[in-house]
Amino acid sequence: MLKTGIHSVGYFGRHDLKKYNGEGFRKIKAHGYDCIDYSELSSLQSPIYTFSSAEYKTYLTELGKTVRDAGLEISQMHGLWPTAGDTEASGRAKNLDYFKKEIEGAAYLGCPKIVIHPCMAYGWAGGTREQMFEVNVNLLSTLLPYAKTANVTLCLENMPFRKPSAFSAIQELKDILIAINSPFVKACLDTGHLVAMGDSMYESICLLGEDLAALHVHDDVAGQDRHLLPFQGQNDWQGFIKGLRDIRFNGCISLETHISLTTPQPMLEEMQISLAKLARCFIDEIEK
């Protein structure tokens, strides 16, 4: 059965850990969502990265319980981004340690999937597709044993930049998944990034097929990455619905967009509820 979700930024903002409480998660449930995409660990500015190992385990374990007690699931979580230092071997080694820490954190949370951005080892304009392929296969292959131990699936995300080193084309993601050939390495399709690239929604979903394990759902316009609400940009939503129906996608329609938290009350809550209803409408269409 398909489920609806939204990234945690949409309700808690960033880095104020006091806001991650039962009341906040119960509101998300009451608004109509089934799941949360936990985004707090995507930035090294999060105070969680200052915790000791014991504090880290305790905090995330208790947070996972708080989410479940509110009737929600943590369907997926954001991996670290941007991964500064990718262009140097020492920086990539440091980022690797953070990815391992996030995998460990996902296990504490009870979260089954982490969305991983491609390693930009040659910067945004350097390197070849062959070099990008090699460095990302190496990254995911190195993380794979940790993912297996934690029972966490790594979901490689498509990027929105048409450059040789950007690793944006869905075929490139598919080639990596074929090369690694593991149930613990799958794909996250970012619908807005796909629009930014101008690629076919339906064909991209069908190409990924059973390798599609996670979604970042939002709208966009060609050449930009604005994370618009659905139907505010140029996304082919009929292709999105038909593609997910045809591949029998059975995951979470997880929104990576939200109503600005600066919106005045009670308008904010009314719009949040409406957005949750819109996510549910996608499910109704897919399951027809």
C-alpha positions, 0 to 999 in steps of 0.5 A: 500500500502506498503511503504519504510523507513529507520532509521534516524541514516542512514542520520543524525547520532546521537544527532546533532539536526542541521542536522534534517532539511528540506534539509536532509529530502528532500534528503531521499525523493529524494532517494526513501523512503516514511518514516522515523523511528525516532531514536533520542529519543532512547538514553538518550544522546540526547539533546532533553532530556534536553529540558523543557516540552514546548521546547520538545513539540515545537521542536517535533511538528515543526520537524514533520511538517518539515518531512511532508513538505518534503513529508515523513511520520514518520512511527515509532520511536525507544523507549529507549534502553538500558534501564539501571536500569531495574533490580531495581524497582526504575530504572524501575519506572524512565524508565517508565517515559521516555517511557511516555515521548516518547509516548507524543513525538510520538503524537507531531511528528505525529508518530503512532508507538513506538518500545519497547524493553522488560524490562530486569528486571532480567538482561541478565542471571537471572529470568525465562520466567514466570517472564519476561512475568509478568514484561512485561505484567505489563509494557505494561499494565501500558503504555497502557492508555497513548498510547490510549490517544496519539493514538500511538501503542506500538510495542514489539520487539524480541531480539537476545539473547538465554537466559531464560531472553532474551525474544527473541522467537516470541511465547513469544511475541505472548503470551504477545499480546494475554494476553493484547489483545489491538489494541494499543499493537502489535509486531515489527519483527526485521529480523536480531534478528531472524537470530541471533536466528536461527528461521524460518522467514516465520513461525515467520511472520505467527505466528505474523499474524495481530499482526505484525505492524512494521519491523526492516529490516536488515541482520545478521548471526547466533549468532550475531547482526551486522545489515548488509545490506540485502543479506550480511548475512544469512537471508531467504529473500524469506521466508520474502517476502512470509510471508509478502505476505501471511499475507497481511502485509500493513505497512512499509519495514523499514530498520534498517541498512544504508550506513556508513556516513563516505563513501566518496562522491559521492559514499555515495549518490550512495550507499544510493540510491541503498539501497532505491531501494533494499527496493523498490524491496522487495515491488515489490516482496511482491506485485506480 
